[in-house]
Amino acid sequence: MLKELHLQQVGPAAHFDVAFADRLNIFTGDNGLGKSFLLDIAWWVMTTNWAEQPAYPQRVKGENPQITAVVSNKKNIREYQSQFDFSEQQWRNLQMPPLLKEVVIYVRVDGSFSIFDPARQRDIAYNFNPNTLWNGLKSKDKVICNGLIQDWVTWQNQPNKYPFELFSNVIKKLAPHPSEWIEVGETTRVSIEDVRDIPTVNLPYGNVPVTQTSAGMKRILGLAYLLVWTWYEHKKASELRQQKPVNQIVLLIDEIESHLHPRWQRVILPAILSVVTELQPRMKIQALVTTHSPLILASLEPNFHEQEDKLFLFKLQDSEVSLDEVPWSKQGDIVGWLTSDIFGLKQARSKEAEIAIEAAEAWMRDDDMNTFPENLRISTQIHQELQRVLPGHDPFWPRWIVTTEKRNSGLSGV
């Protein structure tokens, strides 16, 4: 388990210090402040493999870029450090932490995945792009993974139904709503140019080959497949090594809401946490998840455990980036989350509506209206703009109408 991460002169800030929760770690904040970068570093310290490009440090004279990781198991805690060698342009002295024996899965925002399984390879991770995920991954004439399409068909037709039943259950659990269920369908031939039988899914509106599903559906199916494939192959490798399978998975997910409809955003993270128990009843999970979605945070309100979960916020203030743990507080709905300190919007409306309401409130307080645009300085102008940008049922209307009517009646009585 990853307990702490300390970065010095690496990334967008001079120093990052993170103490991770045992179960769920949620990272949010504006674009470009380091969320994906942090996941890349976490992946590297747990696997000694970079998912893509290595993290290059800042060039600050007199400073020594350094990455420090603290890892633990049930009995021990150890610290590991790595320094950057500028002459060789690489990080030095990081060794695979012997305490880290978890399976690690990294779900990246571009549809690619990375898998680390200590039972298969202790020093090598497997990187999948969307093509190799679906069609298979090879290395030096060895088949690393058959790919989603072939494995799905094999699991569905082979006598041993364990992987197929597990896969089917995981897919069902990841469905967004009972009325939008997903079931595994029969395989079918799709094209005269492709001799393979293609898996299908049964959806409320019909049967669809998986190669023709939406981007969001493909990401969900890919995640379901990688979870089941990783665990199934880990059990097989553990049998060959005559050792017990691990009982913990570390899951890194970048922008978990990517490609997903709001219905799916509202259930995806609780569903993933639940799905892990399908792999093994006593399986533990440590998740590091980045998000920009208020629905993701709202979905956690019934499931957030402050003893084992944490929420972190990346902020930019005075040209400096900071990463801070934020006390968990229920906001009730996405409007509450959008206008909370986490997302920092003044209003959960369009920018134009926000400006119009601010002008209306200033006018009602008799503030100086010269700070507003010329078309928002008198009540008739403000009213016209409110009509343009607000729906008729907006809760601001009663307050505005009552105030303007009082003002107008007061003027007419003078």
C-alpha positions in Angstrom: 0.0 0.0 0.0 1.2 3.5 -0.8 1.2 5.5 2.4 3.0 8.8 1.5 4.6 10.5 -1.5 7.0 13.5 -1.2 8.1 15.3 -4.3 10.9 17.9 -4.3 11.4 20.1 -7.4 9.3 17.7 -9.5 6.1 18.7 -11.2 4.2 22.1 -11.1 5.1 22.9 -7.5 8.4 23.1 -5.6 7.1 20.5 -3.0 4.2 18.1 -3.0 3.5 16.1 0.1 0.7 13.5 0.2 -0.4 11.2 2.9 -2.7 8.7 1.3 -5.8 7.1 2.7 -6.0 3.3 3.0 -9.1 3.0 0.7 -10.2 5.9 -1.5 -8.2 9.0 -2.5 -10.0 11.6 -4.6 -8.0 14.3 -6.4 -9.7 17.3 -8.0 -8.7 20.8 -9.1 -8.3 22.9 -12.2 -6.6 21.6 -15.4 -2.9 21.6 -15.6 -2.1 21.6 -11.8 -0.7 18.1 -11.6 -3.5 15.5 -11.1 -2.4 13.1 -13.9 1.2 13.8 -13.1 0.7 12.6 -9.5 -0.9 9.4 -10.7 2.1 8.9 -13.1 4.5 9.3 -10.1 2.4 6.9 -7.9 2.4 4.3 -10.7 6.2 4.6 -11.1 7.1 4.3 -7.4 4.9 1.2 -7.1 6.1 -0.5 -10.3 9.5 1.1 -11.3 7.9 1.5 -14.7 6.8 4.7 -16.4 3.4 4.4 -18.1 4.6 6.9 -20.8 7.2 9.6 -20.5 9.3 9.9 -17.4 8.7 12.8 -15.1 11.4 15.4 -15.6 12.3 17.7 -12.7 12.5 21.4 -12.5 15.9 23.0 -13.1 16.5 25.0 -10.0 20.1 25.9 -9.2 21.2 24.5 -5.8 18.2 22.2 -5.5 18.3 18.4 -5.7 15.1 16.9 -7.3 13.9 14.0 -5.3 11.0 11.6 -5.1 10.3 9.9 -1.7 7.7 7.1 -1.3 6.6 5.5 1.9 5.0 2.0 1.5 3.6 -0.5 3.9 2.1 -3.9 4.4 0.4 -5.2 7.5 3.6 -5.4 9.5 6.2 -3.0 8.1 6.6 0.5 6.8 9.6 1.5 4.6 10.8 4.6 2.9 12.4 4.7 -0.6 14.1 7.7 -2.3 15.2 8.4 -5.8 17.3 11.3 -7.1 17.5 12.6 -10.6 20.8 12.3 -12.4 21.0 15.3 -14.8 24.0 13.9 -16.6 22.2 10.7 -17.5 18.7 12.3 -17.6 17.2 9.6 -15.5 16.0 8.8 -11.9 18.4 6.8 -9.8 18.4 4.4 -6.9 14.7 3.4 -6.9 14.3 -0.3 -6.2 11.1 -2.3 -6.3 9.7 -2.0 -2.8 9.6 -5.6 -1.4 6.6 -4.6 0.7 4.5 -3.8 -2.3 3.1 -7.0 -3.6 -0.3 -5.7 -4.8 -1.6 -5.9 -8.3 -1.6 -2.4 -9.7 -4.0 -1.2 -12.5 -3.7 2.2 -14.1 -6.6 3.4 -16.1 -5.6 6.4 -18.2 -7.8 9.1 -19.7 -6.8 8.4 -23.3 -8.3 4.8 -23.2 -5.0 3.1 -22.4 -4.3 0.9 -19.4 -1.2 -0.3 -17.6 -1.1 -3.5 -15.5 1.5 -4.6 -12.9 1.3 -8.1 -11.6 4.1 -9.3 -9.2 3.1 -12.9 -9.8 3.8 -12.6 -13.5 6.7 -10.2 -13.7 8.4 -8.5 -10.8 10.1 -5.8 -12.8 7.9 -5.4 -15.9 4.5 -3.7 -16.4 2.2 -4.3 -19.3 1.0 -1.2 -21.2 -2.1 -1.4 -23.3 -3.3 1.0 -25.9 -7.0 0.7 -27.1 -5.9 -1.5 -30.0 -3.8 -4.0 -28.0 -6.5 -4.0 -25.3 -9.1 -5.3 -27.7 -6.9 -7.3 -30.1 -4.1 -8.6 -28.0 -0.6 -7.8 -26.7 2.6 -9.6 -27.6 6.2 -9.2 -26.6 9.2 -11.0 -28.2 6.9 -13.6 -29.8 5.2 -14.3 -26.4 1.5 -13.7 -26.0 1.0 -11.4 -23.0 -2.7 -11.0 -23.5 -5.2 -12.4 -26.0 -7.2 -9.2 -26.0 -10.8 -8.5 -25.0 -12.4 -9.9 -28.2 -10.6 -13.3 -28.2 -10.7 -13.8 -24.4 -14.4 -12.8 -24.2 -15.3 -15.4 -26.9 -13.0 -18.1 -25.2 -14.4 -17.5 -21.8 -18.0 -17.6 -23.1 -17.5 -21.0 -24.9 -15.0 -22.9 -22.7 -16.2 -25.5 -20.1 -14.6 -23.5 -17.2 -17.3 -20.9 -16.7 -15.6 -19.1 -13.8 -14.0 -16.2 -15.8 -17.1 -15.7 -18.0 -19.5 -15.7 -15.1 -17.2 -13.3 -13.2 -16.9 -11.0 -16.3 -20.7 -11.0 -16.8 -21.3 -10.1 -13.1 -18.8 -7.3 -13.3 -20.4 -5.8 -16.4 -23.9 -6.0 -14.8 -22.6 -4.2 -11.7 -21.1 -1.4 -13.8 -24.4 -0.6 -15.6 -25.6 2.9 -14.8 -29.2 2.1 -13.8 -31.6 -0.8 -13.6 -33.4 0.5 -16.7 -30.2 0.8 -18.6 -28.9 -2.7 -17.9 -26.1 -4.4 -19.8 -26.0 -8.2 -20.4 -23.6 -10.3 -22.3 -25.1 -11.4 -25.6 -24.2 -14.2 -28.2 -21.2 -13.8 -30.4 -21.7 -12.8 -34.0 -19.9 -12.3 -37.3 -19.8 -8.6 -38.2 -17.9 -8.3 -41.4 -16.7 -10.4 -44.3 -13.3 -8.8 -43.8 -12.9 -10.0 -40.3 -13.3 -13.8 -39.7 -13.5 -13.5 -36.0 -16.7 -13.9 -34.0 -17.3 -10.7 -32.2 -18.8 -10.5 -28.7 -22.1 -8.5 -28.2 -24.0 -6.9 -25.4 -27.7 -6.8 -24.9 -28.9 -3.3 -24.1 -32.4 -2.0 -23.5 -32.7 -1.0 -27.1 -31.2 -4.1 -28.7 -28.2 -6.3 -29.3 -24.9 -4.5 -30.3 -21.5 -5.9 -31.2 -18.9 -4.5 -28.8 -16.8 -3.0 -31.6 -19.8 -0.8 -32.4 -20.6 0.5 -29.0 -20.0 4.1 -27.8 -16.8 5.5 -26.4 -18.2 5.5 -22.9 -19.4 1.9 -23.2 -16.0 0.8 -24.6 -14.3 2.3 -21.6 -16.6 0.5 -19.2 -16.2 -2.8 -21.1 -12.4 -2.3 -21.2 -12.3 -1.6 -17.5 -14.4 -4.7 -16.7 -12.3 -6.9 -18.9 -9.0 -5.6 -17.5 -10.2 -6.2 -13.9 -11.3 -9.8 -14.6 -8.4 -10.6 -17.0 -5.8 -9.2 -14.5 -7.2 -11.2 -11.6 -7.8 -14.4 -13.6 -4.2 -14.3 -14.9 -2.8 -13.4 -11.5 -4.5 -16.5 -10.0 -3.1 -18.7 -12.8 0.4 -17.3 -12.3 0.2 -17.7 -8.6 -0.8 -21.4 -9.1 2.2 -21.9 -11.3 4.5 -20.3 -8.7 2.7 -22.3 -5.9 1.9 -19.3 -3.9 -1.2 -17.6 -2.7 -2.8 -14.8 -4.7 -2.6 -11.3 -3.3 -5.5 -9.9 -1.4 -5.1 -6.2 -2.5 -5.4 -4.2 -5.7 -4.2 -0.7 -6.1 -6.4 1.1 -8.7 -5.3 4.4 -10.4 -8.0 6.1 -12.5 -7.5 9.3 -14.3 -10.6 11.4 -15.0 -13.0 8.6 -14.1 -15.9 10.5 -15.6 -14.4 10.6 -19.1 -16.9 9.8 -21.9 -19.6 8.9 -19.3 -23.2 10.3 -19.3 -24.2 11.9 -16.0 -26.3 8.7 -15.2 -23.1 6.7 -15.3 -21.0 9.3 -13.5 -23.4 9.1 -10.6 -22.8 5.4 -10.0 -19.4 4.5 -11.6 -17.1 4.9 -8.6 -19.3 3.2 -6.0 -19.8 0.4 -8.5 -16.1 -0.1 -9.0 -15.5 -0.3 -5.3 -18.3 -2.9 -5.1 -17.0 -4.8 -8.1 -13.7 -5.6 -6.4 -15.5 -8.0 -4.0 -16.7 -9.9 -7.1 -13.0 -10.8 -7.7 -12.5 -12.1 -4.2 -14.8 -11.5 -1.1 -12.0 -10.2 1.1 -10.2 -8.3 -1.5 -9.0 -4.8 -0.4 -8.6 -1.9 -2.7 -6.6 1.3 -2.5 -7.9 3.7 -5.2 -6.3 7.0 -6.4 -8.9 8.7 -8.6 -8.9 12.1 -10.3 -12.1 13.9 -11.3 -13.6 17.2 -12.4 -17.1 16.0 -11.9 -19.4 17.2 -9.1 -21.6 14.1 -9.8 -18.6 11.8 -8.9 -18.3 13.6 -5.6 -22.0 13.6 -4.9 -22.2 9.9 -5.6 -19.7 9.3 -2.7 -21.8 11.0 0.0 -23.4 7.7 1.2 -20.1 5.8 0.8 -17.4 8.1 2.0 -15.7 6.8 5.2 -13.5 9.5 6.8 -11.4 6.9 8.6 -10.2 5.3 5.3 -11.0 7.9 2.6 -9.6 11.3 1.7 -10.4 14.2 -0.6 -7.6 16.3 -2.0 -7.7 19.7 -3.9 -5.1 21.1 -6.2 -5.1 24.9 -6.1 -3.4 27.8 -7.9 -2.9 30.9 -5.7 -0.4 33.7 -6.3 1.2 31.7 -9.1 1.9 28.8 -6.9 0.4 25.3 -7.0 -0.6 23.6 -3.7 -2.1 20.2 -2.9 -4.1 20.0 0.3 -6.3 17.5 2.0 -9.8 18.9 2.2 -12.2 18.0 5.1 -15.1 15.9 3.7 -18.4 17.7 3.9 -21.6 16.7 2.2 -23.0 19.3 -0.2 -26.3 17.5 -1.0 -26.4 17.9 -4.8 -24.2 19.0 -7.7 -25.2 22.6 -7.3 -23.9 22.4 -3.7 -20.6 20.8 -5.0 -20.2 23.3 -7.9 -20.5 26.3 -5.5 -18.4 24.7 -2.8 -14.7 25.5 -2.2 -13.9 22.3 -4.2 -15.0 23.8 -7.6 -15.3 27.4 -6.5 -18.1 28.6 -8.8 -20.1 31.6 -7.5 -23.2 30.1 -9.2 -24.1 26.9 -11.0 -25.3 28.9 -14.0 -23.9 30.2 -17.2 -21.3 32.9 -16.9 -23.7 35.4 -18.5 -26.4 34.5 -16.0 -24.0 34.9 -13.2 -23.0 38.4 -14.3 -26.6 39.4 -14.8 -27.6 38.2 -11.3 -24.6 40.0 -9.7 -25.7 43.2 -11.4 -29.3 42.7 -10.2 -28.1 42.1 -6.7 -25.9 45.2 -6.8 -28.8 47.3 -8.1 -31.1 46.0 -5.3 -28.4 47.0 -2.7 -28.0 50.4 -4.3 -24.4 49.7 -5.0 -22.3 51.7 -7.5 -23.3 50.2 -10.9 -20.4 51.7 -12.9 -18.3 48.5 -12.3 -20.8 46.6 -14.5 -21.1 46.6 -18.3 -23.0 49.6 -19.8 -25.9 47.4 -20.7 -26.4 46.2 -17.0 -26.6 49.5 -15.1 -30.3 50.2 -14.8 -33.2 47.9 -13.9 -34.8 47.8 -17.3 -31.5 46.7 -18.9 -30.9 44.1 -16.2 -34.5 42.8 -16.5 -34.0 42.4 -20.2 -30.8 40.5 -19.7 -32.3 38.3 -17.0 -35.1 37.3 -19.4 -32.4 36.4 -22.0 -30.2 34.2 -19.8 -32.6 32.8 -17.1 -35.4 30.2 -17.5 -38.8 31.2 -16.2 -38.6 28.9 -13.2 -35.2 30.1 -12.0 -35.4 30.7 -8.2 -33.9 34.2 -8.6 -37.0 35.6 -10.4 -39.4 36.0 -7.3 -36.8 38.0 -5.4 -36.1 40.2 -8.4 -39.7 40.8 -9.3 -40.8 41.7 -5.8 -37.9 44.1 -5.3 -38.4 45.9 -8.7 -42.2 46.2 -8.1 -41.6 47.7 -4.7 -39.1 50.1 -6.1 -41.5 51.1 -9.0 -44.5 51.5 -6.7 -42.4 53.6 -4.4 -41.4 55.9 -7.3 -44.9 56.2 -8.6 -46.2 57.3 -5.2 -43.7 60.1 -4.9 
